[in-house]
């Protein structure tokens, strides 16, 4: 099993509406990509000032299923339209469970 973890930091000028649209778009991905076994998405709880703003954790049966997700047109659409214009930084890791 492969776990995919992403941390996103929005640009300071990103509006709350844009952040909510990004969250909604990401949360909708399991409805379009059946290879996603489990998916958790949420905003930072603001317990520290140096944290990222949004986290995504997805589980996949194997590396092939993760790669299908990573290159899926709906996933790429969310990245292009809802995330990329508003991101200051992104960090990610995939590891075997």
C-alpha positions in Angstrom: 0.0 0.0 0.0 1.2 3.5 -0.8 0.5 6.6 1.3 0.7 10.0 -0.3 1.0 13.0 2.0 1.0 16.6 0.7 1.4 19.9 2.6 0.3 23.1 0.9 1.1 26.7 1.9 -1.1 29.4 0.3 0.2 32.8 -0.8 -0.6 35.4 1.9 -3.0 37.2 -0.5 -5.1 34.1 -1.2 -8.7 34.8 -0.3 -10.8 32.5 2.0 -13.1 31.8 -0.9 -10.1 30.5 -3.0 -8.9 28.4 0.0 -12.4 26.9 0.4 -12.7 26.2 -3.4 -9.3 24.4 -3.2 -10.5 22.3 -0.2 -13.8 21.4 -2.0 -12.0 20.5 -5.2 -9.5 18.2 -3.4 -12.3 16.6 -1.3 -14.2 15.8 -4.5 -11.4 13.8 -6.1 -12.4 10.4 -4.6 -15.7 10.8 -6.5 -13.7 10.8 -9.8 -10.7 8.6 -9.1 -11.7 5.1 -7.9 -8.1 4.2 -7.2 -8.2 6.3 -4.0 -8.8 3.9 -1.1 -8.9 6.5 1.6 -8.5 10.3 1.5 -8.2 12.9 4.3 -8.0 16.6 3.7 -8.0 19.5 6.2 -6.9 22.9 7.1 -4.2 23.5 9.7 -5.6 23.7 13.2 -3.4 26.9 13.8 -1.7 25.5 16.8 1.7 26.8 15.5 2.6 29.8 13.4 5.1 27.9 11.2 2.8 25.2 9.9 1.6 24.7 6.3 -2.1 25.6 5.6 -3.6 22.5 4.2 -2.8 18.8 4.3 -3.8 15.9 2.1 -3.3 12.2 2.9 -4.3 9.5 0.4 -3.9 5.8 0.4 -3.6 3.6 -2.7 -3.4 -0.2 -3.2 -0.1 0.1 -5.0 2.3 2.5 -6.8 0.5 2.0 -10.1 -2.8 3.2 -8.6 -1.0 6.2 -7.1 0.4 7.1 -10.5 -3.1 6.8 -12.1 -4.3 9.3 -9.4 -1.3 11.6 -9.9 -1.8 11.9 -13.7 -5.7 11.8 -13.6 -7.2 14.6 -15.6 -9.5 15.6 -12.7 -6.5 15.8 -10.3 -4.5 17.8 -12.8 -7.5 20.2 -13.3 -7.8 20.8 -9.5 -4.1 21.5 -9.3 -4.1 23.9 -12.4 -7.3 25.8 -11.6 -7.7 25.7 -7.8 -4.2 25.3 -6.3 -1.3 26.4 -8.5 -2.4 30.0 -8.8 -2.5 30.4 -5.0 0.4 28.3 -3.7 3.6 29.7 -2.1 4.9 26.1 -1.5 4.2 22.4 -1.6 5.9 19.5 0.0 5.0 15.8 -0.6 6.1 12.3 0.1 4.9 8.9 -0.9 5.8 5.9 1.2 4.9 2.2 1.6 2.7 1.2 4.5 
